[in-house]
Amino acid sequence: MTLLGRVLLVALLAMAPTQVFAGPEEETDALFARWKAAYDANDNVAVAKLYANDAILHGTRSRDLTLGREAITQYFTVVVGTGNKVEFVEKQLRVINPTTILAVGFNDFMRNREGKLVPEPARFTMVLVKEGNDWVIAHHHSSLRPPPKQ
């Protein structure tokens, strides 16, 4: 191959479109962004669609386990029309395998109290699984965070 041929080949390769593949951590970050957007919109149906059909939710204010997407849709009706929001404060991810991730962290539920958003500190543990091309929540435990030590 001539020098000109090599230069043209390098130039063509440099201009060729490249595809960037996201890893599990980046893909699950997108899941958390969708969960936040759905919760902030107070859309219980959109939140529940982010869970596996047979997901288990151990909700922040529930005495019982919530089993399955339909029940999770019902559970999140408490947020509809409230103006509540959520902020993820810290999140640690552990890749179990290419289709399973453990997510653990802290979040603040921003509760609408007479037009003001008041933080209610919480913590969560989630098991995220890949179903086809999508990451969904298979298990979610949420509880209020204990107050700081005095």
Stockholm file with secondary structure:
# STOCKHOLM 1.0

chainA/1-150         MTLLGRVLLVALLAMAPTQVFAGPEEETDALFARWKAAYDANDNVAVAKLYANDAILHGTRSRDLTLGREAITQYFTVVVGTGNKVEFVEKQLRVINPTTILAVGFNDFMRNREGKLVPEPARFTMVLVKEGNDWVIAHHHSSLRPPPKQ
#=GR chainA/1-150 SS CCHHHHHHHHHHHHHSCCCCCCCHHHHHHHHHHHHHHHHHTTCHHHHHTTEEEEEEEECTTCSSCEESHHHHHHHGGGGTTSCCEEEEEEEEEEEEETTEEEEEEEEEEEEEETTEEEEEEEEEEEEEEEETTEEEEEEEEEEECCCCCC
#=GC SS_cons         CCHHHHHHHHHHHHHSCCCCCCCHHHHHHHHHHHHHHHHHTTCHHHHHTTEEEEEEEECTTCSSCEESHHHHHHHGGGGTTSCCEEEEEEEEEEEEETTEEEEEEEEEEEEEETTEEEEEEEEEEEEEEEETTEEEEEEEEEEECCCCCC
//
